């Protein structure tokens, strides 16, 4: 008699179980056995073939870890040849630099009102600080200053700056110079680039300086000051403004 699909799934007595009762298996007309429902949840050292536990064991057995000390649940740096870096002094993810803050701002947001542009909108959205003039024959003078002072102070890691100024002179025959500098608040000024010496013209010309500057002596703390310095020539003045889009981004570890 042919066995129906329902018959194949119907348990039949096939010997005794370990507990002494009848073992229940489903048998088709070819003599092949099917696991009965009560066997699905059995627990033993070697689960019966085709049970859920046997499938799970086979799956886990197929996951092979490489020889050596396995680190699961962590991410560590490795060398170029794949060796794990376990020395904290060589590990680029240094615990001492955790919890870094990134603060970005337009310099005008942190500038004294003395240096601010007048409170008026412009047709193109471009604003400039008030004009500063250093008379002919004068010494190097700070013509613009901004203090970057977030709510939390700390140790500076790096600063990214995008600075724009426009400059001119009373005449264009003698060289004048200009230079951006930075310092820890009220500290010692440090040059951010080499001084630029040029004649300038009697009409404004924009000048740019930008890039990343890593912390060094006297530029290693937050709050941080940014300043533009100008030097006139013996017979010609130096005139300057700073653009409102000038910006700075600090990366630092708060105290």
Secondary structure, DSSP 8 states (H G I E B T S, - for coil): ----HHHHTS-EEEEE-TTSSEEEEEE-TTS-EEE-GGGTT---SS--TTSHHHHHHHHHHT----SS----S----B-TTS-B---TTT-SS-GGG-SEEEEEEEGGGGS-TTTS--S---TTS--B---EEE-TT---EEEEEEEE--SS-EEEEEEEEEEEEEEEES-SSS-EEEEEEEEETTS--EESS--EEE---SS-EEEEEEEEEE-BTTB-EESEEEEEEEE--SSS-EEEEEBTT-EEEEEEEE-
